[in-house]
């Protein structure tokens, strides 16, 4: 049975979290965990707040306690993938992605993490395959169009990359800024079409 008092403490923690006050949010999650160390929502949110503070070791401890209690909780598993990815532990992140995708092959949030991990590992063709799966369902997803475009630049398919970059930019002006700052597009810095797209 949900405890209304616990829920209101959790709501306050989440409100602070959304304001970017991660340390203060953690104090609310801790209030709940002091009473109920197995409260999955507080463990998961505390882990996420800690990872936002780049305290990945303690974030992982929260996720591991949560997963010990609820081994298949997708929200916790996805946060753990994200923490591994930010730390550069790509193989660990990838193994969780593959485990989830075995039973949920069209889980787009996990596919999104996987395509970014594969890109970071230099597996550009495999990353493109993940992007394609997401784009089958969401053909106008700007983030994935942009990521696929970066992959294509890395395998020297420049025209195709610029076609996708143009589609991404049509979804939002932020992709112009991302393209200007992205290392992937450095080799196209003198390409007239690229210069025109990011004007």
N, C-alpha and C positions, 0 to 999 in steps of 0.2 A: 504493500500500500504506500502510495506517495505521501510523504510528510510535507504539509504545506509550509512549515517553518524552514525545513531544509531547502525546499524549492525556492523560497524567497531569498535565502542566503545565496543559492546558486545563481539566481537571476541577477542579484547585485554584483556578484563576481563577474558574470558574463557582460554586464553593462560596462563595468570598468575595463574589461578586456577589450571590448569593442571601441572604447575611447583610447586604446593604446596604453592604458595604465596597468601594465602586466604584473608588476610587483604587487600593487595593491589588490589586483584580482586574485593573486595567489593566496593572500591572507584570508580571503573568503573561502576559497577552495579548501584551505587548511582547516578552517573552522569545521567544515563538514567532515573532512577526513579524520580529524581528531575524535569525532564521535563515531564515525562509520568508515574505517580504513578501506572498505571494499566498495565505496560509492563510485561506480564506473564513470559517471559524468564528471565528477570532480577530479578523478585521477586523469582522465583524458584531457580535460580543459587545463588542469595544472601543467601537464606535460607540454601542451601546446603553448601555454604562456611562457614556460621555461625555454622552449625552443625559440620563441620570439626574442627572448633575452640572450640567445646563443649559449644557454647552459644545457648543452645537449646531453651530458652525462646524467644529470638529474631528470631531464625530460624522459630519457630512455628508461630510467628506473620506474617512473610513473607508468609508462606504457607497458613495461614488463609485468608490473604488479597487476595492471588491468587485464593483460592478456593471459596471465596465469589463471585469473578468475573466469574470464570470458575469451577463450582462445580465438574465436571467429568474429570478434567485434570489428566490423569493417571500418568504422570511424577511427578506432585506435590504430588498426593496421595501416590505414592511409596516412595518419599522422606520423607513424613510425617510419614509413617509406620516405616521407618528406624530410624528416630529421636525418635519416641516413644519407639522403641525396645531398642535403646542405653540407654535411660533413665530408662529402666525397667518398662515402662508403657505398660505391655503386653496386658492387656484387650483392651485398646484403639487401639493398633496396630492391634490386632486380629480382632476387629470389622470392621476396614477399609479393611483388607484382605478379610473378608467374604463378605463384600459389593461388592468389585470388582469381586470376584470369582463367585458371583451369576450370573453376566452377562457374565463373561469371565472365565469359569471353568478351562480352560487349560492355564491360564496366568502364565507361569513358573516363572517369576521374583517374582510374588506375592506368588506363592506356596513356593518358596525358602525362602522368609521372614517368611511365616507362619510356615514352618517346623522348622525353627530356634527358633521362638517364642514359639512354643509348646514344644520344647526341653527344653528351659529355664524355662517353667512352670512345667516341669516334666511330661508332657503328651506324653510319649515316643511312645506309640502305634499309636496315632493320627499323630505324627510327621513322623513316618515311612510311614503311608498312603500317606502323602504329598510327601515324597521322592520317593515313588513308582510311583506316577503320573508323576513326572518329569523324572524319569529314563525310563519310557515307551517311552518318546520322545527322551531322551538323555542318553542312557544306559552307556556312558563312561564319564559322568560328574563327575570329580574327587571330587569336593566340596560336591556334594550330596551323592556320594558313601561314602565319609568320614563321613558326618553327619549321614547317615543311620547306618553306623558302630558304631558310638558313641551311638546312640539310642539302638542298639542291645546289646551293653555291659551293658547298664543301666538296661535292662530287662533280663540279664544273659544268653543271647544267644551267648555265647562266640565264638563257632566255626564259626557260620554264620557271626559274627562281624569281625572275622579275615579274612574270605574269602573276605569280602567287602573291608577291609583295604588293603589287598593285591592288589585288583583291583584298588583301589584309588592310591596306590603307583606306580602301573604300568602306571598311567596317569601323574605322576610327583613326583619327589624326595621330594618336599616340604611337602608331606603328611607324610613322615617318621618323619620329624621335628615336624609337628603338633601333631602327635601321641605321640611323646616323651614328649611334653609339656602339652598335654591335660589331664585334671583331669579325664575325662571319662575313660581313659585307666589305671589309677593308680592301679586299682584292678587286672590288668593283668600284672603288672610289673614283676612278677616272672614266667609268662607263657613262656615256652621255644619258642613256635612258635611266640609269640609276640616279644620276645627279638630278634629272628632271623630276623623278618620283619623290625625292626627299626635299625638294624646294619648298 
